[in-house]
Amino acid sequence: MSLYQRLLSLVGRSLPAEQATRTVVVNHTLQPDNATNPNASHPSNRVTTTKYNLVTFIPKNLFEQFHRFANIYFLFIVLLNFVPSINAFAKEVAMLPLLFVLSVTALKDLFEDRRRYNSDKRVNNSSCRVYCRCLDDDNFDVQKLNFSVEISPPTTKIYHFLGSIPVAEGTRRIALNESNLLLRSCFVKNTDFVEGLVVYAGSETKVMLNSSSSRYKRSRLERHMNTSVVCCVAILLVMCFLSATGSGVWQAYFDKVSAGGVVPFLPPVMPSLNGGGDALEELVRGEVSEDASPAVRRLSTSPGWVAFLSFWTFVIIFQVIIPIALYVTIEIIKMLQVYHIQNDPCFVDARNGSSIECRAMNITEELGQVQYVFTDKTGTLTENNMVFQRCSINGVDYEHQITTDKLDTEEGGENCGDSFEINKQLYDDLHRPAPSGTSPGQQQDPSPSLMYHQRRPLPDPAAPDQQTMQQQQQKQQQEQQSLQRHLHQQHPEVHQERILNFMLTLVLCNTVIVAKTPHRDKPATSGSGNPPTPGVDDYHSVITPSRLIPSLRAFTPLIRIPPLPERPYLNLRSLNPFNRPLSPIASSPTASPEVCPKHHNAGNTKSPAIFMQHDGKNPSLQFVPATLLGGENSAAHFNLKDPTPSLGSQSLVSELGGPDSEMSSCATFCTDVPLDSSLTPATEILSFSSSSADGPHVMAANVSARHSTPGKELQSSVPAKSVTSASNVFNSSSLSVSKASDDLSSSSLSPSQMNWAYKTPCAAQSTNLPLMHLTLNPLSDSAGDATSRIIAPELAREGLCNSAFISSTSESSLGSSRAPCSVYGSAPSNSSSEERFRHETRLTPPNTLKIPLGRIYAPRSPLKSSRRTDNSSYSSSSLEASSVSGETAPVPDKDELLGVTKEEPKPLYEAESPDELALVEAAFKYGVRLLRRDAHTALVDVPGAGVLQFEVLHVFPFDSTRKRMSVMVRDPRTKSIILYCKGADSAILDNLDRVGNQLDQFRQFRTHQHLYVYSKKGLRTLCVATRHVSEAEYLWWRRGHDEAEASFADREFKLQNSYKLMEKSLTLLGATGIEDRLQPLVPETLEALRAAGIVVWLLTGDKQETAINVAHSAALFSPTMQIMKVNATTQHAEETMRRFLESCGMRARRPRQAPDDDDAGSVLSVTATDVAADNVHASTTSMTDVSSSLMAATCPDAAPDDDKERGLVVDGKTLTFILDRRTSLGPLFLELAGQCRSVLISRATPLQKALVVKLAKRDLGVLSMAVGDGANDVSMIQTADVGVGISGVEGRQAVMCSDFAISRFCHLQRLLLLHGHWCHHRLASIILYFFYKNANLVLVLLWYQFYCSFTGNNFMDQMYLIQFSLTFTSVPPVIVGAYDKDAPSSVLLSEPHLYDAGRLDQVFKHSYFWVNILDAAFQSIVMFFFALGAYYGGDSGGDLVALTVVHSCLLGQLLTIALEIKSWTILHVASLVFSLVIFHVFSMAYTMSCVACFGLQSVYWVYPHAMTSPLHWCVVILSSITAVLPRFVYRCGQTSLWPTAVQTSVLRYRRLQRQRRLQEKLAGQNLGCRGSSTV
Amino acid sequence: MSVNNGMSDHTAKSRNSKFKQKFKQQRLPAWQPILTADTVLPAFFLIGLLFVPLGVALLLFSDGVVEVQVDYTECPSVDPRHRDPLGGHFLCKDLILRPEFVPGENFCYCDIEFNVTTAMENEVFMYYGLDNYYQNHRRYVKSRDDKQLAGKQVTDVSDCSPFDRDNRSRIYAPCGAIANSFFNDSLKLYFTDSQKGKQEVPLRGDNIAWDSDKNIKFKNPPGKTLDDKEGGAFENTVKPLYWTKPVFKLGSPPNNTGYENEDLIVWMRTAAFPSFRKLYRRVDNSNLEFKKGLAAGLYTLHVDYNYPVHTFGGRKRMILSTTSFLGGKNNFLGIAYITAGCVCFLLGVVFLVIHVKFGER
């Protein structure tokens, strides 16, 4: 604790809570618990989810409980009872039920709170493993670490975070957004440590803010039930009113008859006053007369008053008809149901042993009533196991054979890369030896197969029209083959380059993380029970930052979370990103160039560092080490990435400076720090950090995927200091950077240095366009190609010295007024230095802009240089080239490349989406291998070029509105900036560069075709495009982008615009087709769901064709189904669509001829096709231009077969119009959709999914279920009545917000058809039974009122009255509600139509409630009046008669529930026996021990008298059997005459079983006979 | 042996775990009856077959009970003082409303002659019956204190309100409306024998209450004497308002007085319905004359008329009855059983038809 206090303390400037932002100041100097510490206003990280403590438990719990209506009602009754003239029950006894309910609930709450307390304890006391050593370092001055972070106040919005770090005295701000925030309870993957500071702690964390809201869903059955309860209230009031009236009338009568006399059984209402005795005396003496004393007059009460009083008495007596116990019972039943669902072994997934998880406890019965299922496709219906199957590159289609057929069985997603065979042709195309020295045009002749690659007839089993399509395509092919041949023959190299670029896009444009060894991530074990606070409980096994530093005050700064101990040890050296870039040292005077690279393994530069390489030719660079480092040739680098003093940077530096001292001089310290000398150290740090990544990283949570272990860092840091003194200045930590900068700024800078600093800036304005020509894009057909071709070999030959480049640059950059100034050689360092400079452009006046233009040219494309040599020797040649030229781009020795060689097994890729994984692995197979990747660099093994290090300038992350992702890289070969873009076809194709030559257009056309074919095959398609960005354009754009990034308001919008600026005029490279296999049994499941009458809507983000195809193969669309497509492309389609929907809706309702819908010029494309008919798909070719495929908005001519099942297909864009409230198309759409069996919505965004669910739920009033697996389904799952999450590949977001989590889609069948049916049936019948049960008892009491002058006397002893529902009859309903089965599982599963019972609400109809009330009335009449008949006028006391009635009520109710039991197990029998036994035991104990207890009238020894009385037994037997007779008759008659579907099926099943048994028996007998005969 | 035990233990354990497993997975062996016509047929016939004979038996039992009821609500006073000017007799029910009426003083009495046509054999019980008498009135039925009646020292008798204390704060003994309204007519029965003339039928007032009541539920409070003197059991108590004598002067000492008086005990067991009878006396079988019960013949009921019921429309009866296995005379159950049995039998036939007609569906 003290450690944290000392090291991780922080001080938040106290702010008023209302303030829009809060400021966190990192300051270690104050004690956190100091009274002056303003941070006290922020909550500590101690999580307290408990509601109560020892003192507050009782009052608080009571307070909460009395928020429930039921308890208020109870309390009201109890209080009524305290009114003397109303009281019906003994006061103490009347409180018993309330006390019982309260205490049971309190116990439950106590138990839950105890659980919360324990989980809190686990969270709060979890061992802290924050690694703080870095802060202990001598060189780290805690006092100087003083900066503040402004953040938005805590909100519940998970994906919302805004903040900024003011730097430079607040003149500039580094913006923070949600990507900088690591949420509590997040599971950090592929991360070895995290640097950050706590901004929200404890109760202010988002998970805690979100967990407070408990998910309580009210099921449809419960709503029905509540209606019935309201009816019960009405019945109660009527009963009370009637009884009160009766009471008044009776009173009036007796008032009259007793006016002159005494009614001995009518004791006066008057309480015993002093004069009471006298009054009574008078009364007794018959002195009641007109002039009676006022006291006497008071005795007689007016009938109205009596009626009023007795009304309340009756409220007390008849309260039981409101089945309060029902709520408790139902809760218990559901708990049991959930328990057994979770224990169903059929839900266990064989792959990982995971089973179903019922996260919502109270909607089990909803599973039996689902009418609409909204399902996601990817990962829900499919495996989410992507297999790269086809790609179209440059207009050429390459197909791949899938080899592994067992994908869907036991293999995880990791091996999907192995599951296709390499397309030889593609391989050859890519790996064609580079032309050596000659012009690419004169390359070896391409083999003819290049054009006639493995194009096979496209098997398209799902589409019946494949014949037509193939013919069409073949025809087209033939037509275009000449053109194609021309294309490839003329430009095989262009083709190759495009393939390469295509592959590079696959490799670079993604979020893949390369790991040497798989992370051993603990699977998040989710609480499978009933977590009261799901959010908290579920994350326990996940290492969370806040867990690791549990007791910190908020805003603990600068923590580093070390890797989990089980993480594999990673060789720091092999991973050190700073080693490899130092190859330019080769040309340094002191170090031998050959040695240098050897000792420096390539690393992946997650943390960009600034390296200053000097090659001896640049005087300004030579100067730097001399001045700054005291003339020593020492490595001077610092980790700009780490704003915080971090071991990582320290050790990394020391790694360089230590053992590899030979080369320590090679990198000289290059910095523009002097320019920033005005900055405080702290801000300097921050500025560094913010410059390091594409987004600022110094903040709440800075996650860097750095592959090193702290242990190693520690070790290496020791020798670091011993070697070079100079490095001490820099290598201690990144804080030392600020020190260094201080030093630098304070030191007298030599003029030359300043000179350098100021001379070097190059004009980075847009005038530098000519640079573009030097990027030597071999792929482009532009004139620049020629230039590059000329220059490239030349450069390579001449050793590619920088000066040469510069000269050539100046030569070519005609428009540039200033020459490029400086050479910042190394490619890996490019990013950092570049970033750094970029940053400087913001920090410093414009005239100090330093753009290292030279760098752009410096590394000549290794691809080019290697082309001169054979493929086999390219590595050595690249080594040579690099060492000679001082370039770093190709890694000299591949064997040194972190051990990643071609021989080694491929690295482990881990990605957010399986698509990316599949693509990267596919590229890997073709030799384009992603070796390492971090935020700023990507190391790719490129065939023919060796290992290239791409500098990743920007990543435009994927989002659902843009539907694409881009990455902007600097090609190490050409130093040009290339944008690689990958995304949905609509997102790419709309943004293509329209100006192109014929060939390009042809290619685009071909790609369109392929895309269509792919999607018809059900493949997931992605388009790949690229764009070359000129340096000038980049700089221009960059400025705007930086602004957008730094902006506080509207940042999202600005960023989007900024992305769009870049993602245009793209050159289409090709498309990919990825197969996503259906999960096993998906078609069967969907078939079953459809057979169950459940309407299934498929909502997917995929292309329409893909989705339709999957829908077909998943049996969502049956072959006989009529498919209607609605595709609108503009907003003006509303009218047309309305007409279409109306006509279709009408048509669907009644057969009619197609309406004359010629939507003149409307861009709405409403296509309706009948798959069964052979008219699919006339628009095959026109798919290239969707807007042109104008088809008449007609409904299918389905008039004859109107009863046909229909399927509806809508795309996301159309949905936008439909969901738009202004169009009011929603109802029309729903009407149409309501008549369709299945609906498919493609290209739907997550929000649209949720909206569709909402629409269906609200307007159709159906019970909806949403099934999904990914984060994009979360809103849909939350919107639906029942949310089902599939715990698949894509994380657990869907599971976390779901009500039920299953592992396979096919489990849905069992969940709905079996458990849902059971649960619903059970609950429905139990609820009905409960109403019957309570009404039965109450009505008996009502009938009694007719015989007790409506005075509200209790017929039965109050203990019996209470115990009757509390104990006697409480267990059987629970057992039946949890265990009864109206049909065996095999019947329910094999006959899905039985699901109708719940779906159509056939089990619990409101009329059934009244039927049950009637039955209760009949039974009560039988029970009461039979007893009356037997005992009337007799000498038996009231208590004995009451006991008889109680007994027959009990037997009658038990017999009734016995009739409701459909399947008797030992539990059922036991529960009934228990009920009987408890009745008798209680009666015996109560009546035989209690002479005068509880203030009740004694019923002493009544029970033995009753049990020994034959009359009692005669009455009980007769009335209980007679009572159930109607129900019995009804059940029998109904089963015999009008059996329900379920009963029919069960009967059939039973008959079959009997027959089988009979046959077996006969067979056995025959066998026996034969056996005996032979003997 | 020990091996055997271990084996059985083991098998028991495994069986137990198997059961647990089956329970968890809801796969316990189940019997799934389906209530179709053919399966329920036997049940209906069985019920019919059981109920009809039972009903007949009950009717026979009821028939075997001889019961004689004499309503004496409006009996005329036989006291010569109460002769009305027209030569008739005033009715006791009116007389007891007169101011000069003092209950228990033999103020008004009547003799009612009635014939017993069938000899009442074996044990004969005498009841008094009250009609339209709501002993189950809510306020009435609660107006008692069982603790007091059980002989415990009570200070809080608020349940009995307003019949809890008199105006001098003395507790009524026993308190409450029930006790207060204790039935105070006294009935005597005379048999007019052709040979011996009118002779009193010996009646016993003991063993008319439940033993449990007499022994435990109703106990006189401890005290040196059974009176309200200092140190007596009923010290500081006062007789109930309507009573003419204190509770310790009820009945015959030592066992049938005070709270333990069986008439009081019987009265205190409130009736279920507004029409009820309460056991009053039983014919003393030890008397040789009435050893075999009551012979047929002329009987005279002598009533000391104190209890007012007609003011609220109530009736008073004297009932002589023998008992059967089921108690008194009551044809209801027998008829009900026969009816129910017949209905079941009919239903059985209906279902037989249904089964024959629709059974094979």
Interface residues (C-beta under 8 A of the other chain):
Chain A: A88 F254 V257 S258 G260 G261 V262 V263 P264 F265 L266 P267 P268 V269 M270 P271 S272 L273 N274 G275 G276 G277 D278 L280 E281 V284 R285 G286 T313 Y339 H340 N343 D344 P345 Y1347 C1348 S1349 T1351 G1352 N1353 N1354 Y1379 K1381 P1384 F1426 L1428 G1429 A1430 Y1431 Y1432 G1433 G1434 D1435 S1436 G1437 G1438 D1439 L1440 V1441 A1442 L1459 K1462 S1463 W1464 T1465 I1466 L1467 V1491 A1492 G1495 Q1497 S1498 Y1500 W1501 P1504 H1505 S1509 P1510 L1511 C1514 V1515 L1518 I1521 T1522 L1525 F1528 V1529 R1531 C1532 G1533 T1535 S1536 L1537 P1539 Q1543 V1546 L1547 R1550
Chain B: F23 K24 Q25 Q26 L28 P29 A30 W31 Q32 P33 I34 L35 T36 A37 V40 I47 F51 L54 L58 L97 P99 Y127 G129 Y133 Y134 Q135 N136 H137 R138 R139 Y140 V141 K142 S143 R144 D146 K147 A150 K152 S158 D159 S161 P162 F163 D164 R165 D166 N167 R168 A177 N180 S181 W210 S212 D213 I216 K217 L241 Y242 R269 T270 A271 A272 F273 P274 S275 F276 R277 K278 L279 P308 T311 F312 G313 F325 L326 G327 G328 N330 F332 L333 A336 Y337 A340 V343 C344 L347 F351 I354 H355 F358 G359 R361
